[in-house]
C-alpha cells in the first residue's frame, strides 16, 4: 500500500476517502482537514483566544496539538472529576502535554464547585453518573470561559461521537436534542460561550493515529463509569455499517446537518433567562446546575453533615 501523496509506504488506509498516507502526509492531512473544518463552519477566527476543553484522551489532546501547531491562541481547561485513579492519570497527561509545549492549562476540581466528586454526586443523588457529569462539565466549562474572557470553547468530539449521538436521538425522535446537535452552537445569550467541535469530521481511528504519530501521550483507559453506556452500543452498530460501506457515518451526520437540522432548529426556539442564584443562562428560575448543587448539599447534610458548594 502506497501513500497517495508521495508514493512511499503508507502507514494508514482511509477507506472512506479511498486513499492511504505515509506518516508525514497523514499528519498534514489531519491538520489541513481540521483547519478547513474551522474555516468552512466559521468556528472562530485566527486571532480569537480559544479555551480547549481537555480530558487527557486522544481526541482533545490531538485538537489542542493541531491548534497549537497552526498558531491559534489556546488555553487548555481540565475539569478534575475526582474519579480516583482515572482522574489522577488523565490530569497528569494534560499537565505533561501543557508542560512539554509551554502551553497554559487551567485546572478546576469539580468537588470545589459542586461540593462533591462525581462518584459522590452519583451516590448522593442517585442520578445516572453520566448525566450528572455531563451537566457539571457543560456548566463549569461555560463558567470558566466567561470568567476568563473566552468567547469560544473547543471540544474534541469526533465523527464517531457525533454520529452515535445523532443515531440515539433519531431512534427516540428526541426533537430538542436533534435541534441542538451541531458542530457550532452559537452564543444565544451573553451568558453563554460559543461551543465548537473542529474534529467532528474526523473519525476516532484517525484521531488515535494522529496522536500516535505525533507522540502524544494520552490516557488509554476509558472512564470507569462509561462501561455499558448506550452510546457505546450505538458506536458498535455504526462501526459494522461503516465496515460494510465506508463513509456511512460521514454521510449520516453531514446529511442530517445539511438537510434536516434546519427544520428542527426552526421549531425549537427557546427563551433564556438568568439563573437567580448564579446568573448563568437557563430556561427556568434556578438553573439545573444550581439544583444539582442543592440536591448534593441536602443529601450530604442528611447523611454526614453540611457540604459546601461553589455555585
Residue pairs with C-beta under 8 A, 6 or more apart in sequence:
1 9
1 10
1 13
1 20
2 8
2 9
2 10
2 20
3 9
3 10
3 20
3 21
3 22
3 25
4 10
4 19
4 20
4 21
4 25
5 21
5 22
5 25
5 28
6 22
6 24
6 25
8 22
9 22
10 20
10 21
10 22
11 21
11 22
11 23
11 26
11 209
11 213
12 20
12 21
12 26
12 206
12 209
13 19
13 20
14 20
14 21
14 206
15 246
15 247
16 203
16 242
16 246
16 247
16 249
16 250
18 246
21 29
23 213
26 209
26 210
26 213
27 210
27 213
27 214
30 62
30 66
30 202
30 206
30 210
31 66
31 69
31 70
33 201
33 202
34 63
34 66
34 70
34 198
34 199
34 202
35 66
35 70
37 43
37 183
37 198
37 199
37 200
37 201
38 44
38 196
38 198
41 183
41 184
41 196
42 184
43 152
43 154
43 183
43 184
43 196
43 198
44 50
44 72
44 152
44 154
44 194
44 196
46 71
46 72
47 73
48 73
48 151
48 152
49 73
49 74
49 75
49 149
49 150
49 151
50 67
50 72
50 73
50 74
50 75
50 150
50 152
50 153
50 154
51 74
51 75
51 76
51 77
51 141
51 144
51 145
51 148
51 150
51 152
51 153
51 154
51 193
52 60
52 63
52 64
52 67
52 74
52 75
52 76
52 77
52 153
52 154
52 155
53 60
53 77
53 79
53 137
53 141
53 153
53 154
53 155
53 156
54 60
54 61
54 64
54 76
54 77
54 78
54 94
54 97
54 105
54 156
55 78
55 90
55 94
55 156
55 219
56 78
56 89
56 90
56 91
56 92
56 93
56 94
56 218
56 219
57 90
57 156
57 218
57 219
58 207
58 208
58 211
58 216
58 218
59 156
59 157
59 158
59 161
59 199
59 204
59 207
60 155
60 156
61 93
61 94
61 97
61 156
61 211
61 216
61 218
62 156
62 199
62 207
62 210
62 211
62 214
62 216
63 154
63 155
63 156
63 198
63 199
64 74
64 76
64 97
64 103
65 97
65 101
65 210
65 211
65 214
65 216
66 198
66 210
67 74
67 154
67 198
68 74
68 101
68 103
74 103
74 104
74 154
75 103
75 104
75 105
75 106
75 148
75 150
76 94
76 97
76 98
76 103
76 104
76 105
76 106
77 105
77 106
77 108
77 141
77 144
77 145
77 153
78 90
78 91
78 94
78 95
78 105
78 106
78 107
78 108
79 108
79 110
79 136
79 137
79 140
79 141
80 87
80 91
80 107
80 108
80 109
80 110
80 111
81 87
81 110
81 117
81 118
81 133
81 136
82 109
82 110
82 111
82 116
82 117
82 118
82 119
82 120
83 117
83 118
83 119
83 223
83 224
83 225
84 119
84 224
86 219
86 221
86 223
86 224
89 219
89 221
90 219
91 107
93 217
93 218
93 219
94 105
94 107
95 105
95 107
96 217
97 103
97 105
97 216
97 217
98 104
98 105
106 144
106 148
108 140
108 144
110 117
110 118
110 136
110 140
111 117
111 120
112 310
113 136
113 140
113 143
113 293
113 309
113 310
113 311
114 121
114 136
114 292
114 293
114 296
114 309
114 310
114 311
115 293
115 296
115 297
115 300
115 307
115 308
115 309
115 310
116 124
116 296
116 300
116 307
118 129
118 132
118 133
118 136
118 225
119 129
119 225
120 296
120 300
121 127
121 129
121 132
121 133
121 136
121 292
121 296
122 128
122 129
122 132
122 225
124 295
124 296
124 299
124 300
124 303
125 132
125 292
125 295
125 296
125 299
127 292
129 225
130 225
130 226
130 229
132 292
133 225
135 288
135 289
135 292
136 289
136 292
139 280
139 287
139 288
139 289
141 153
141 193
142 153
142 191
142 192
142 193
142 280
143 278
143 280
144 150
145 151
145 152
145 153
145 193
146 191
146 193
146 280
150 193
151 187
151 193
151 194
152 193
152 194
152 195
152 196
153 193
153 194
153 195
153 196
154 195
154 196
154 197
154 198
155 195
155 196
155 197
156 197
156 199
156 207
157 197
157 199
157 200
158 199
158 200
158 202
158 203
158 204
158 206
158 207
159 199
159 200
159 201
159 202
159 203
159 204
159 249
159 250
159 253
160 203
160 204
160 235
160 238
160 239
160 249
161 200
161 204
161 231
162 181
162 183
162 197
162 200
162 253
163 238
163 249
163 252
163 253
164 231
164 234
164 235
164 238
165 177
165 181
165 231
165 234
166 178
166 181
166 252
166 253
166 256
167 234
167 237
167 238
167 252
168 174
168 230
168 231
168 234
169 177
169 178
169 181
170 178
175 264
175 267
175 268
176 268
178 260
178 261
178 264
179 261
179 264
179 265
179 267
179 268
180 268
181 256
181 257
181 261
182 257
182 261
183 196
183 197
183 198
183 200
183 257
184 194
184 195
184 196
184 197
185 194
185 195
185 196
186 194
187 193
187 194
188 272
188 281
189 272
189 281
191 272
191 274
191 279
191 280
191 281
192 272
192 280
192 281
199 207
200 253
201 250
201 254
203 249
210 216
211 218
226 232
238 248
238 249
238 252
241 248
241 249
242 248
242 249
270 283
271 283
272 281
272 282
272 283
273 281
273 282
273 283
273 284
273 285
274 280
274 281
274 282
275 281
275 282
275 285
275 286
275 287
275 290
276 285
276 286
277 286
277 287
277 290
277 311
278 287
278 289
278 290
278 311
280 287
280 289
281 287
282 288
286 294
289 311
290 311
293 309
293 310
293 311
294 309
296 307
296 309
297 306
297 307
297 308
297 309
300 306
300 307
301 307
